[in-house]
Amino acid sequence: MKIPRILLATSALISVISLQVVYGGIICEKLPLEVCAFSVSHSGARCVLEKSILRDGNVQYECQSSEVIAENMNELIETEECMNACGVERMTVGMSTDSVAEHGFTKNLCSPRCYNNCPNIIDLYYNLAAGEAIYLPRLCEAHRSGDRRMISEFISPAVAPVAPIIFGNPPISPVMAPSPVSS
């Protein structure tokens, strides 16, 4: 019999509250795995779920403090409402902007329900996107307006221009062979 995810999240939150009472604050390394991702420690460090493969081939997950500091936030465990509104998963491993390139994810992230009500998640992705030269507010503006050209410019800024298409017989230009190297 499977236990519903909400029950697991609830029991994990109860565990966290107990940890806060015992330890005096959120410590990423002490958090249950189910609430690690998108949490912020008492020092303001973002918690990150890390995955490692052991010598015997088994997978191990650990909650760790990252070097990424949350702006003006500490002691925070993200709510289920924000997790759902922003389209993020509790068991997200690592921190990456890869998901920003996915239309469905960015649509959720930029939705008013997420963007206006979930400052922790928006702050995280704002800073991650900035590291990739993506300005999240403009990307969200492009999503809201439906401007696909602007969205693609944000998501793939380093894409080289496409070679021109030539119909018929393409012109042939001579190519010089490299000079042999004398020894």
Secondary structure, DSSP 4 states (H G I P E B T S, - for coil): -PPPHHHHHHHHHHHHHHHHHHHSS--GGGS-GGGTTT-B-TTSEEEEEEEEE-TTS-EEEEEEEEEEEPTT--SB---HHHHHHHT--TT-BS--SGGGGSHHHHHHHTSHHHHTT-HHHHHHHHHHHHTTT--HHHHHHHHHHT-HHHHHHHH-TTPPPPPPP--SSPP----PPPPPPP-
